[in-house]
């Protein structure tokens, strides 16, 4: 069964971003730069405007998600000071930071806490989605789900990250486990990839293999 991700609340993100931009400070972000939740001792919100940004689990660097569309981060950290995740730019990106307390004041004044709740709900649902992809799943099921996710990426993105790297960053499966499944899928005509392991084609993958 193909597991579908939750629907991102784009309108809520747009409304929150619109009111925060006048308060925001632009950051210089280069590829592989990691971004933490505090700046000069104050909790921050981050407006991701354009580029490519990943969310990593702080404890072990597991990649939770990579984003390409505008987004807002730091709402949960603004309310609960848990630092379980960090952000990492994957290429030159436009990111703005806003002091969390100033943001909270704006949300209260503009009556935007419903939009805040919508975005927090989406983040929670996405974590459940990621768990469904990998927790208590067999190796093939995990790889199958990530291949189905990967083929939906723009071709430019797929040509920058190999299948092996994409899956290992998100699952910590062993190199041999991933390569064995990919080899079997290629022999079966279910998948095609360029030299270096860059995904080019994917047919309907079997439920079990």
Biotite code that builds the C-alpha atoms (Angstrom):
import biotite.structure as struc

atoms = struc.array([
    struc.Atom([0.000, 0.000, 0.000], chain_id="A", res_id=1, res_name="UNK", atom_name="CA", element="C"),
    struc.Atom([1.341, 3.416, -0.980], chain_id="A", res_id=2, res_name="UNK", atom_name="CA", element="C"),
    struc.Atom([1.398, 5.801, 1.989], chain_id="A", res_id=3, res_name="UNK", atom_name="CA", element="C"),
    struc.Atom([0.415, 9.373, 1.152], chain_id="A", res_id=4, res_name="UNK", atom_name="CA", element="C"),
    struc.Atom([1.865, 12.378, 2.981], chain_id="A", res_id=5, res_name="UNK", atom_name="CA", element="C"),
    struc.Atom([-0.415, 14.923, 4.695], chain_id="A", res_id=6, res_name="UNK", atom_name="CA", element="C"),
    struc.Atom([-1.519, 18.014, 2.783], chain_id="A", res_id=7, res_name="UNK", atom_name="CA", element="C"),
    struc.Atom([0.529, 21.102, 3.509], chain_id="A", res_id=8, res_name="UNK", atom_name="CA", element="C"),
    struc.Atom([-1.594, 24.108, 4.666], chain_id="A", res_id=9, res_name="UNK", atom_name="CA", element="C"),
    struc.Atom([-0.280, 26.520, 2.044], chain_id="A", res_id=10, res_name="UNK", atom_name="CA", element="C"),
    struc.Atom([-2.796, 29.299, 2.759], chain_id="A", res_id=11, res_name="UNK", atom_name="CA", element="C"),
    struc.Atom([-1.932, 29.306, 6.469], chain_id="A", res_id=12, res_name="UNK", atom_name="CA", element="C"),
    struc.Atom([1.774, 29.406, 5.637], chain_id="A", res_id=13, res_name="UNK", atom_name="CA", element="C"),
    struc.Atom([1.200, 32.329, 3.253], chain_id="A", res_id=14, res_name="UNK", atom_name="CA", element="C"),
    struc.Atom([-0.759, 34.335, 5.854], chain_id="A", res_id=15, res_name="UNK", atom_name="CA", element="C"),
    struc.Atom([1.834, 33.742, 8.579], chain_id="A", res_id=16, res_name="UNK", atom_name="CA", element="C"),
    struc.Atom([4.699, 34.560, 6.248], chain_id="A", res_id=17, res_name="UNK", atom_name="CA", element="C"),
    struc.Atom([3.054, 37.801, 5.104], chain_id="A", res_id=18, res_name="UNK", atom_name="CA", element="C"),
    struc.Atom([2.814, 39.234, 8.615], chain_id="A", res_id=19, res_name="UNK", atom_name="CA", element="C"),
    struc.Atom([6.291, 38.083, 9.652], chain_id="A", res_id=20, res_name="UNK", atom_name="CA", element="C"),
    struc.Atom([8.278, 39.306, 6.649], chain_id="A", res_id=21, res_name="UNK", atom_name="CA", element="C"),
    struc.Atom([8.329, 42.974, 7.770], chain_id="A", res_id=22, res_name="UNK", atom_name="CA", element="C"),
    struc.Atom([9.950, 41.842, 11.048], chain_id="A", res_id=23, res_name="UNK", atom_name="CA", element="C"),
    struc.Atom([12.397, 39.418, 9.488], chain_id="A", res_id=24, res_name="UNK", atom_name="CA", element="C"),
    struc.Atom([16.136, 39.567, 8.975], chain_id="A", res_id=25, res_name="UNK", atom_name="CA", element="C"),
    struc.Atom([17.693, 37.887, 5.950], chain_id="A", res_id=26, res_name="UNK", atom_name="CA", element="C"),
    struc.Atom([20.309, 35.227, 6.639], chain_id="A", res_id=27, res_name="UNK", atom_name="CA", element="C"),
    struc.Atom([23.289, 34.227, 4.518], chain_id="A", res_id=28, res_name="UNK", atom_name="CA", element="C"),
    struc.Atom([22.787, 30.509, 3.933], chain_id="A", res_id=29, res_name="UNK", atom_name="CA", element="C"),
    struc.Atom([25.215, 28.334, 1.995], chain_id="A", res_id=30, res_name="UNK", atom_name="CA", element="C"),
    struc.Atom([24.913, 24.627, 1.113], chain_id="A", res_id=31, res_name="UNK", atom_name="CA", element="C"),
    struc.Atom([25.250, 22.234, 4.096], chain_id="A", res_id=32, res_name="UNK", atom_name="CA", element="C"),
    struc.Atom([24.944, 25.060, 6.612], chain_id="A", res_id=33, res_name="UNK", atom_name="CA", element="C"),
    struc.Atom([23.093, 23.927, 9.760], chain_id="A", res_id=34, res_name="UNK", atom_name="CA", element="C"),
    struc.Atom([20.656, 26.266, 11.472], chain_id="A", res_id=35, res_name="UNK", atom_name="CA", element="C"),
    struc.Atom([19.819, 26.071, 15.168], chain_id="A", res_id=36, res_name="UNK", atom_name="CA", element="C"),
    struc.Atom([16.808, 27.521, 16.955], chain_id="A", res_id=37, res_name="UNK", atom_name="CA", element="C"),
    struc.Atom([18.444, 30.338, 18.927], chain_id="A", res_id=38, res_name="UNK", atom_name="CA", element="C"),
    struc.Atom([20.143, 33.547, 17.869], chain_id="A", res_id=39, res_name="UNK", atom_name="CA", element="C"),
    struc.Atom([21.868, 35.771, 20.408], chain_id="A", res_id=40, res_name="UNK", atom_name="CA", element="C"),
    struc.Atom([20.115, 33.861, 23.171], chain_id="A", res_id=41, res_name="UNK", atom_name="CA", element="C"),
    struc.Atom([16.614, 34.310, 21.740], chain_id="A", res_id=42, res_name="UNK", atom_name="CA", element="C"),
    struc.Atom([14.348, 31.674, 20.197], chain_id="A", res_id=43, res_name="UNK", atom_name="CA", element="C"),
    struc.Atom([13.777, 32.219, 16.469], chain_id="A", res_id=44, res_name="UNK", atom_name="CA", element="C"),
    struc.Atom([11.269, 31.419, 13.748], chain_id="A", res_id=45, res_name="UNK", atom_name="CA", element="C"),
    struc.Atom([12.619, 30.753, 10.263], chain_id="A", res_id=46, res_name="UNK", atom_name="CA", element="C"),
    struc.Atom([10.869, 31.672, 7.031], chain_id="A", res_id=47, res_name="UNK", atom_name="CA", element="C"),
    struc.Atom([12.097, 29.438, 4.225], chain_id="A", res_id=48, res_name="UNK", atom_name="CA", element="C"),
    struc.Atom([11.470, 31.391, 1.022], chain_id="A", res_id=49, res_name="UNK", atom_name="CA", element="C"),
    struc.Atom([13.301, 29.513, -1.727], chain_id="A", res_id=50, res_name="UNK", atom_name="CA", element="C"),
    struc.Atom([16.022, 26.941, -2.297], chain_id="A", res_id=51, res_name="UNK", atom_name="CA", element="C"),
    struc.Atom([16.285, 23.517, -0.688], chain_id="A", res_id=52, res_name="UNK", atom_name="CA", element="C"),
    struc.Atom([16.105, 22.848, 3.043], chain_id="A", res_id=53, res_name="UNK", atom_name="CA", element="C"),
    struc.Atom([16.199, 19.618, 5.055], chain_id="A", res_id=54, res_name="UNK", atom_name="CA", element="C"),
    struc.Atom([15.015, 18.795, 8.564], chain_id="A", res_id=55, res_name="UNK", atom_name="CA", element="C"),
    struc.Atom([17.368, 16.500, 10.491], chain_id="A", res_id=56, res_name="UNK", atom_name="CA", element="C"),
    struc.Atom([16.856, 14.649, 13.753], chain_id="A", res_id=57, res_name="UNK", atom_name="CA", element="C"),
    struc.Atom([19.368, 16.243, 16.118], chain_id="A", res_id=58, res_name="UNK", atom_name="CA", element="C"),
    struc.Atom([20.274, 13.026, 17.934], chain_id="A", res_id=59, res_name="UNK", atom_name="CA", element="C"),
    struc.Atom([21.622, 11.110, 14.933], chain_id="A", res_id=60, res_name="UNK", atom_name="CA", element="C"),
    struc.Atom([21.264, 13.248, 11.805], chain_id="A", res_id=61, res_name="UNK", atom_name="CA", element="C"),
    struc.Atom([18.428, 11.176, 10.318], chain_id="A", res_id=62, res_name="UNK", atom_name="CA", element="C"),
    struc.Atom([16.867, 13.184, 7.494], chain_id="A", res_id=63, res_name="UNK", atom_name="CA", element="C"),
    struc.Atom([13.156, 13.647, 8.166], chain_id="A", res_id=64, res_name="UNK", atom_name="CA", element="C"),
    struc.Atom([12.124, 15.739, 5.164], chain_id="A", res_id=65, res_name="UNK", atom_name="CA", element="C"),
    struc.Atom([13.462, 18.005, 2.426], chain_id="A", res_id=66, res_name="UNK", atom_name="CA", element="C"),
    struc.Atom([11.476, 21.037, 1.304], chain_id="A", res_id=67, res_name="UNK", atom_name="CA", element="C"),
    struc.Atom([11.478, 23.148, -1.830], chain_id="A", res_id=68, res_name="UNK", atom_name="CA", element="C"),
    struc.Atom([8.394, 25.334, -1.269], chain_id="A", res_id=69, res_name="UNK", atom_name="CA", element="C"),
    struc.Atom([7.932, 28.261, 1.143], chain_id="A", res_id=70, res_name="UNK", atom_name="CA", element="C"),
    struc.Atom([7.541, 27.143, 4.736], chain_id="A", res_id=71, res_name="UNK", atom_name="CA", element="C"),
    struc.Atom([7.770, 28.306, 8.343], chain_id="A", res_id=72, res_name="UNK", atom_name="CA", element="C"),
    struc.Atom([9.740, 26.599, 11.104], chain_id="A", res_id=73, res_name="UNK", atom_name="CA", element="C"),
    struc.Atom([10.145, 27.088, 14.832], chain_id="A", res_id=74, res_name="UNK", atom_name="CA", element="C"),
    struc.Atom([6.525, 27.246, 16.017], chain_id="A", res_id=75, res_name="UNK", atom_name="CA", element="C"),
    struc.Atom([6.780, 24.156, 18.198], chain_id="A", res_id=76, res_name="UNK", atom_name="CA", element="C"),
    struc.Atom([10.155, 25.306, 19.545], chain_id="A", res_id=77, res_name="UNK", atom_name="CA", element="C"),
    struc.Atom([8.612, 28.688, 20.340], chain_id="A", res_id=78, res_name="UNK", atom_name="CA", element="C"),
    struc.Atom([6.042, 27.015, 22.596], chain_id="A", res_id=79, res_name="UNK", atom_name="CA", element="C"),
    struc.Atom([8.024, 24.045, 23.903], chain_id="A", res_id=80, res_name="UNK", atom_name="CA", element="C"),
    struc.Atom([11.809, 24.489, 24.134], chain_id="A", res_id=81, res_name="UNK", atom_name="CA", element="C"),
    struc.Atom([12.598, 21.023, 22.758], chain_id="A", res_id=82, res_name="UNK", atom_name="CA", element="C"),
    struc.Atom([15.480, 20.996, 20.322], chain_id="A", res_id=83, res_name="UNK", atom_name="CA", element="C"),
    struc.Atom([14.915, 17.620, 18.726], chain_id="A", res_id=84, res_name="UNK", atom_name="CA", element="C"),
    struc.Atom([15.472, 18.781, 15.141], chain_id="A", res_id=85, res_name="UNK", atom_name="CA", element="C"),
    struc.Atom([17.799, 21.067, 13.229], chain_id="A", res_id=86, res_name="UNK", atom_name="CA", element="C"),
    struc.Atom([17.631, 22.616, 9.763], chain_id="A", res_id=87, res_name="UNK", atom_name="CA", element="C"),
    struc.Atom([20.208, 22.209, 7.007], chain_id="A", res_id=88, res_name="UNK", atom_name="CA", element="C"),
    struc.Atom([20.420, 24.070, 3.713], chain_id="A", res_id=89, res_name="UNK", atom_name="CA", element="C"),
    struc.Atom([21.086, 21.758, 0.766], chain_id="A", res_id=90, res_name="UNK", atom_name="CA", element="C"),
    struc.Atom([21.851, 24.553, -1.695], chain_id="A", res_id=91, res_name="UNK", atom_name="CA", element="C"),
    struc.Atom([21.970, 28.342, -1.696], chain_id="A", res_id=92, res_name="UNK", atom_name="CA", element="C"),
    struc.Atom([18.669, 29.301, -0.075], chain_id="A", res_id=93, res_name="UNK", atom_name="CA", element="C"),
    struc.Atom([16.739, 32.353, 1.013], chain_id="A", res_id=94, res_name="UNK", atom_name="CA", element="C"),
    struc.Atom([15.859, 32.149, 4.713], chain_id="A", res_id=95, res_name="UNK", atom_name="CA", element="C"),
    struc.Atom([14.620, 34.902, 7.017], chain_id="A", res_id=96, res_name="UNK", atom_name="CA", element="C"),
    struc.Atom([14.685, 34.795, 10.803], chain_id="A", res_id=97, res_name="UNK", atom_name="CA", element="C"),
    struc.Atom([12.265, 36.435, 13.229], chain_id="A", res_id=98, res_name="UNK", atom_name="CA", element="C"),
    struc.Atom([12.450, 36.712, 16.995], chain_id="A", res_id=99, res_name="UNK", atom_name="CA", element="C"),
    struc.Atom([9.896, 34.229, 18.337], chain_id="A", res_id=100, res_name="UNK", atom_name="CA", element="C"),
    struc.Atom([8.465, 36.579, 20.964], chain_id="A", res_id=101, res_name="UNK", atom_name="CA", element="C"),
    struc.Atom([7.841, 39.293, 18.375], chain_id="A", res_id=102, res_name="UNK", atom_name="CA", element="C"),
    struc.Atom([6.187, 36.694, 16.156], chain_id="A", res_id=103, res_name="UNK", atom_name="CA", element="C"),
    struc.Atom([3.911, 35.545, 18.985], chain_id="A", res_id=104, res_name="UNK", atom_name="CA", element="C"),
    struc.Atom([2.836, 39.134, 19.610], chain_id="A", res_id=105, res_name="UNK", atom_name="CA", element="C"),
    struc.Atom([1.948, 39.552, 15.920], chain_id="A", res_id=106, res_name="UNK", atom_name="CA", element="C"),
    struc.Atom([-0.014, 36.279, 15.853], chain_id="A", res_id=107, res_name="UNK", atom_name="CA", element="C"),
    struc.Atom([-2.001, 37.421, 18.876], chain_id="A", res_id=108, res_name="UNK", atom_name="CA", element="C"),
    struc.Atom([-2.675, 40.887, 17.497], chain_id="A", res_id=109, res_name="UNK", atom_name="CA", element="C"),
    struc.Atom([-3.679, 39.614, 14.031], chain_id="A", res_id=110, res_name="UNK", atom_name="CA", element="C"),
    struc.Atom([-5.712, 36.643, 15.291], chain_id="A", res_id=111, res_name="UNK", atom_name="CA", element="C"),
    struc.Atom([-3.561, 34.083, 13.480], chain_id="A", res_id=112, res_name="UNK", atom_name="CA", element="C"),
    struc.Atom([-3.302, 31.320, 16.064], chain_id="A", res_id=113, res_name="UNK", atom_name="CA", element="C"),
    struc.Atom([-5.691, 29.159, 14.019], chain_id="A", res_id=114, res_name="UNK", atom_name="CA", element="C"),
    struc.Atom([-3.140, 29.247, 11.191], chain_id="A", res_id=115, res_name="UNK", atom_name="CA", element="C"),
    struc.Atom([-0.392, 28.434, 13.687], chain_id="A", res_id=116, res_name="UNK", atom_name="CA", element="C"),
    struc.Atom([-2.415, 25.426, 14.864], chain_id="A", res_id=117, res_name="UNK", atom_name="CA", element="C"),
    struc.Atom([-2.941, 24.273, 11.258], chain_id="A", res_id=118, res_name="UNK", atom_name="CA", element="C"),
    struc.Atom([0.789, 24.311, 10.582], chain_id="A", res_id=119, res_name="UNK", atom_name="CA", element="C"),
    struc.Atom([1.631, 22.584, 13.863], chain_id="A", res_id=120, res_name="UNK", atom_name="CA", element="C"),
    struc.Atom([-0.938, 19.887, 13.046], chain_id="A", res_id=121, res_name="UNK", atom_name="CA", element="C"),
    struc.Atom([0.675, 19.395, 9.654], chain_id="A", res_id=122, res_name="UNK", atom_name="CA", element="C"),
    struc.Atom([4.112, 18.978, 11.227], chain_id="A", res_id=123, res_name="UNK", atom_name="CA", element="C"),
    struc.Atom([2.757, 16.396, 13.675], chain_id="A", res_id=124, res_name="UNK", atom_name="CA", element="C"),
    struc.Atom([0.974, 14.523, 10.890], chain_id="A", res_id=125, res_name="UNK", atom_name="CA", element="C"),
    struc.Atom([4.150, 14.502, 8.799], chain_id="A", res_id=126, res_name="UNK", atom_name="CA", element="C"),
    struc.Atom([6.086, 12.849, 11.616], chain_id="A", res_id=127, res_name="UNK", atom_name="CA", element="C"),
    struc.Atom([3.421, 10.121, 11.793], chain_id="A", res_id=128, res_name="UNK", atom_name="CA", element="C"),
    struc.Atom([3.723, 9.746, 8.020], chain_id="A", res_id=129, res_name="UNK", atom_name="CA", element="C"),
    struc.Atom([7.491, 9.317, 8.231], chain_id="A", res_id=130, res_name="UNK", atom_name="CA", element="C"),
    struc.Atom([7.106, 6.775, 11.020], chain_id="A", res_id=131, res_name="UNK", atom_name="CA", element="C"),
    struc.Atom([4.643, 4.819, 8.892], chain_id="A", res_id=132, res_name="UNK", atom_name="CA", element="C"),
    struc.Atom([7.265, 4.645, 6.136], chain_id="A", res_id=133, res_name="UNK", atom_name="CA", element="C"),
    struc.Atom([10.017, 3.136, 8.265], chain_id="A", res_id=134, res_name="UNK", atom_name="CA", element="C"),
    struc.Atom([8.888, 1.862, 11.685], chain_id="A", res_id=135, res_name="UNK", atom_name="CA", element="C"),
    struc.Atom([8.311, -1.907, 11.829], chain_id="A", res_id=136, res_name="UNK", atom_name="CA", element="C"),
    struc.Atom([8.503, -2.133, 8.057], chain_id="A", res_id=137, res_name="UNK", atom_name="CA", element="C"),
    struc.Atom([10.599, -4.676, 6.186], chain_id="A", res_id=138, res_name="UNK", atom_name="CA", element="C"),
    struc.Atom([13.637, -3.494, 4.255], chain_id="A", res_id=139, res_name="UNK", atom_name="CA", element="C"),
    struc.Atom([11.939, -3.800, 0.874], chain_id="A", res_id=140, res_name="UNK", atom_name="CA", element="C"),
    struc.Atom([8.821, -1.900, 2.015], chain_id="A", res_id=141, res_name="UNK", atom_name="CA", element="C"),
    struc.Atom([10.963, 0.955, 3.299], chain_id="A", res_id=142, res_name="UNK", atom_name="CA", element="C"),
    struc.Atom([12.973, 1.155, 0.070], chain_id="A", res_id=143, res_name="UNK", atom_name="CA", element="C"),
    struc.Atom([9.813, 0.880, -2.057], chain_id="A", res_id=144, res_name="UNK", atom_name="CA", element="C"),
    struc.Atom([8.161, 3.809, -0.237], chain_id="A", res_id=145, res_name="UNK", atom_name="CA", element="C"),
    struc.Atom([11.216, 6.008, -0.665], chain_id="A", res_id=146, res_name="UNK", atom_name="CA", element="C"),
    struc.Atom([11.545, 5.190, -4.353], chain_id="A", res_id=147, res_name="UNK", atom_name="CA", element="C"),
    struc.Atom([7.900, 6.173, -4.848], chain_id="A", res_id=148, res_name="UNK", atom_name="CA", element="C"),
    struc.Atom([8.607, 9.405, -2.993], chain_id="A", res_id=149, res_name="UNK", atom_name="CA", element="C"),
    struc.Atom([11.791, 10.054, -4.927], chain_id="A", res_id=150, res_name="UNK", atom_name="CA", element="C"),
    struc.Atom([10.331, 9.663, -8.432], chain_id="A", res_id=151, res_name="UNK", atom_name="CA", element="C"),
    struc.Atom([7.980, 12.580, -7.687], chain_id="A", res_id=152, res_name="UNK", atom_name="CA", element="C"),
    struc.Atom([10.907, 14.958, -7.211], chain_id="A", res_id=153, res_name="UNK", atom_name="CA", element="C"),
    struc.Atom([11.902, 17.297, -10.049], chain_id="A", res_id=154, res_name="UNK", atom_name="CA", element="C"),
    struc.Atom([14.421, 15.674, -12.412], chain_id="A", res_id=155, res_name="UNK", atom_name="CA", element="C"),
    struc.Atom([17.017, 18.315, -11.544], chain_id="A", res_id=156, res_name="UNK", atom_name="CA", element="C"),
    struc.Atom([16.818, 17.277, -7.893], chain_id="A", res_id=157, res_name="UNK", atom_name="CA", element="C"),
    struc.Atom([16.981, 13.559, -8.670], chain_id="A", res_id=158, res_name="UNK", atom_name="CA", element="C"),
    struc.Atom([20.130, 14.111, -10.721], chain_id="A", res_id=159, res_name="UNK", atom_name="CA", element="C"),
    struc.Atom([21.852, 15.683, -7.708], chain_id="A", res_id=160, res_name="UNK", atom_name="CA", element="C"),
    struc.Atom([21.338, 12.874, -5.199], chain_id="A", res_id=161, res_name="UNK", atom_name="CA", element="C"),
    struc.Atom([21.816, 9.168, -5.762], chain_id="A", res_id=162, res_name="UNK", atom_name="CA", element="C"),
    struc.Atom([19.165, 6.645, -4.770], chain_id="A", res_id=163, res_name="UNK", atom_name="CA", element="C"),
    struc.Atom([21.544, 5.145, -2.212], chain_id="A", res_id=164, res_name="UNK", atom_name="CA", element="C"),
    struc.Atom([22.286, 8.497, -0.574], chain_id="A", res_id=165, res_name="UNK", atom_name="CA", element="C"),
    struc.Atom([18.615, 9.513, -0.566], chain_id="A", res_id=166, res_name="UNK", atom_name="CA", element="C"),
    struc.Atom([17.480, 6.320, 1.169], chain_id="A", res_id=167, res_name="UNK", atom_name="CA", element="C"),
    struc.Atom([20.389, 5.983, 3.599], chain_id="A", res_id=168, res_name="UNK", atom_name="CA", element="C"),
    struc.Atom([20.052, 9.564, 4.841], chain_id="A", res_id=169, res_name="UNK", atom_name="CA", element="C"),
    struc.Atom([16.386, 8.970, 5.606], chain_id="A", res_id=170, res_name="UNK", atom_name="CA", element="C"),
    struc.Atom([16.487, 5.429, 7.010], chain_id="A", res_id=171, res_name="UNK", atom_name="CA", element="C"),
    struc.Atom([20.019, 4.425, 8.063], chain_id="A", res_id=172, res_name="UNK", atom_name="CA", element="C"),
    struc.Atom([19.572, 1.146, 6.195], chain_id="A", res_id=173, res_name="UNK", atom_name="CA", element="C"),
    struc.Atom([22.886, -0.494, 5.348], chain_id="A", res_id=174, res_name="UNK", atom_name="CA", element="C"),
    struc.Atom([24.498, 0.126, 1.972], chain_id="A", res_id=175, res_name="UNK", atom_name="CA", element="C"),
    struc.Atom([24.377, -3.558, 1.071], chain_id="A", res_id=176, res_name="UNK", atom_name="CA", element="C"),
    struc.Atom([20.668, -3.874, 1.945], chain_id="A", res_id=177, res_name="UNK", atom_name="CA", element="C"),
    struc.Atom([19.722, -0.982, -0.330], chain_id="A", res_id=178, res_name="UNK", atom_name="CA", element="C"),
    struc.Atom([21.979, -2.016, -3.195], chain_id="A", res_id=179, res_name="UNK", atom_name="CA", element="C"),
    struc.Atom([20.725, -5.616, -3.134], chain_id="A", res_id=180, res_name="UNK", atom_name="CA", element="C"),
    struc.Atom([17.106, -4.479, -3.490], chain_id="A", res_id=181, res_name="UNK", atom_name="CA", element="C"),
    struc.Atom([17.954, -1.955, -6.211], chain_id="A", res_id=182, res_name="UNK", atom_name="CA", element="C"),
    struc.Atom([19.850, -4.572, -8.174], chain_id="A", res_id=183, res_name="UNK", atom_name="CA", element="C"),
    struc.Atom([16.928, -7.008, -8.006], chain_id="A", res_id=184, res_name="UNK", atom_name="CA", element="C"),
    struc.Atom([14.452, -4.287, -9.057], chain_id="A", res_id=185, res_name="UNK", atom_name="CA", element="C"),
    struc.Atom([16.649, -3.298, -11.995], chain_id="A", res_id=186, res_name="UNK", atom_name="CA", element="C"),
    struc.Atom([16.948, -6.898, -13.148], chain_id="A", res_id=187, res_name="UNK", atom_name="CA", element="C"),
    struc.Atom([13.172, -7.229, -12.929], chain_id="A", res_id=188, res_name="UNK", atom_name="CA", element="C"),
    struc.Atom([12.669, -4.152, -15.117], chain_id="A", res_id=189, res_name="UNK", atom_name="CA", element="C"),
    struc.Atom([10.959, -2.154, -12.362], chain_id="A", res_id=190, res_name="UNK", atom_name="CA", element="C"),
    struc.Atom([13.539, 0.607, -12.129], chain_id="A", res_id=191, res_name="UNK", atom_name="CA", element="C"),
    struc.Atom([16.131, 2.401, -14.238], chain_id="A", res_id=192, res_name="UNK", atom_name="CA", element="C"),
    struc.Atom([18.973, 4.621, -13.109], chain_id="A", res_id=193, res_name="UNK", atom_name="CA", element="C"),
    struc.Atom([21.960, 6.376, -14.628], chain_id="A", res_id=194, res_name="UNK", atom_name="CA", element="C"),
    struc.Atom([25.600, 5.705, -13.862], chain_id="A", res_id=195, res_name="UNK", atom_name="CA", element="C"),
    struc.Atom([26.144, 6.846, -10.293], chain_id="A", res_id=196, res_name="UNK", atom_name="CA", element="C"),
    struc.Atom([22.739, 5.612, -9.186], chain_id="A", res_id=197, res_name="UNK", atom_name="CA", element="C"),
    struc.Atom([20.530, 8.531, -10.219], chain_id="A", res_id=198, res_name="UNK", atom_name="CA", element="C"),
    struc.Atom([16.884, 7.514, -10.595], chain_id="A", res_id=199, res_name="UNK", atom_name="CA", element="C"),
    struc.Atom([15.418, 7.970, -14.091], chain_id="A", res_id=200, res_name="UNK", atom_name="CA", element="C"),
    struc.Atom([12.417, 5.642, -14.341], chain_id="A", res_id=201, res_name="UNK", atom_name="CA", element="C"),
    struc.Atom([10.115, 3.748, -12.023], chain_id="A", res_id=202, res_name="UNK", atom_name="CA", element="C"),
    struc.Atom([7.244, 1.417, -12.897], chain_id="A", res_id=203, res_name="UNK", atom_name="CA", element="C"),
    struc.Atom([4.539, 0.105, -10.553], chain_id="A", res_id=204, res_name="UNK", atom_name="CA", element="C"),
    struc.Atom([6.568, -1.634, -7.871], chain_id="A", res_id=205, res_name="UNK", atom_name="CA", element="C"),
    struc.Atom([5.269, -4.933, -6.455], chain_id="A", res_id=206, res_name="UNK", atom_name="CA", element="C"),
    struc.Atom([3.952, -4.948, -2.902], chain_id="A", res_id=207, res_name="UNK", atom_name="CA", element="C"),
    struc.Atom([6.428, -7.660, -2.023], chain_id="A", res_id=208, res_name="UNK", atom_name="CA", element="C"),
    struc.Atom([9.671, -8.677, -3.652], chain_id="A", res_id=209, res_name="UNK", atom_name="CA", element="C"),
])
